[in-house]
């Protein structure tokens, strides 16, 4: 099964809208911050899904999936 690249693209394009890491790309959020959300509860809605997905990606050492997308996104700016 192929990963949903739409979700992965969102992780390299969208920024954290609030909090300590406001304006940081979601893919660049530290694992410790994602672990905090996992313990306290992810926000509802799309952002919560994105953060939970990113948490699973980082937890399982799959950030390599994001690297080509992040590079391509940087090049298109």
C-alpha positions as CSV (number, residue, x, y, z in Angstrom):
1,X,0.0,0.0,0.0
2,X,1.4,3.4,-1.0
3,X,1.3,6.2,1.5
4,X,-1.1,9.0,0.8
5,X,1.2,11.7,-0.6
6,X,-1.4,14.3,-0.1
7,X,-1.1,13.9,3.6
8,X,2.6,13.8,3.4
9,X,2.7,17.0,1.3
10,X,0.7,18.7,4.0
11,X,3.3,17.8,6.6
12,X,6.1,19.5,4.6
13,X,4.0,22.5,3.6
14,X,1.8,23.4,6.5
15,X,3.1,25.3,9.6
16,X,2.1,24.9,13.2
17,X,-0.6,27.5,13.7
18,X,-0.1,28.1,17.5
19,X,1.9,27.4,20.6
20,X,5.6,27.2,21.3
21,X,6.4,26.1,17.7
22,X,4.1,28.5,15.9
23,X,5.1,29.0,12.2
24,X,7.4,25.9,12.2
25,X,6.8,23.4,9.4
26,X,4.9,20.4,10.8
27,X,7.6,18.0,9.5
28,X,10.2,20.0,11.5
29,X,8.4,19.7,14.9
30,X,10.5,17.9,17.5
31,X,9.5,14.4,18.6
32,X,9.2,15.6,22.2
33,X,6.5,18.1,21.2
34,X,4.6,15.3,19.3
35,X,5.0,13.0,22.3
36,X,3.5,15.7,24.5
37,X,0.5,15.9,22.2
38,X,0.2,12.2,22.2
39,X,0.0,12.2,26.0
40,X,-2.3,15.2,26.3
41,X,-4.4,14.5,23.3
42,X,-4.0,15.7,19.7
43,X,-6.2,18.7,18.6
44,X,-9.4,17.8,16.9
45,X,-9.8,18.0,13.2
46,X,-7.3,18.1,10.4
47,X,-4.4,19.4,12.4
48,X,-4.8,16.7,15.0
49,X,-4.8,14.1,12.2
50,X,-1.7,15.6,10.7
51,X,0.1,15.7,14.1
52,X,-0.9,12.1,14.9
53,X,0.4,11.0,11.4
54,X,3.6,12.8,11.9
55,X,4.0,11.3,15.3
56,X,3.7,7.8,13.9
57,X,6.1,8.6,11.1
58,X,8.8,9.9,13.5
59,X,8.1,7.2,16.0
60,X,8.7,4.5,13.4
61,X,11.7,6.1,11.9
62,X,10.0,6.8,8.6
63,X,11.0,10.5,8.1
64,X,12.8,9.3,5.0
65,X,9.4,9.4,3.4
66,X,9.2,13.2,3.9
67,X,12.7,14.1,2.7
68,X,12.1,14.1,-1.1
69,X,8.8,15.9,-0.6
70,X,10.4,18.5,1.7
71,X,13.3,19.0,-0.9
72,X,10.8,19.4,-3.8
73,X,8.7,21.8,-1.8
74,X,11.7,23.9,-1.0
75,X,12.7,24.0,-4.7
76,X,9.3,25.1,-5.8
77,X,9.3,28.2,-3.6
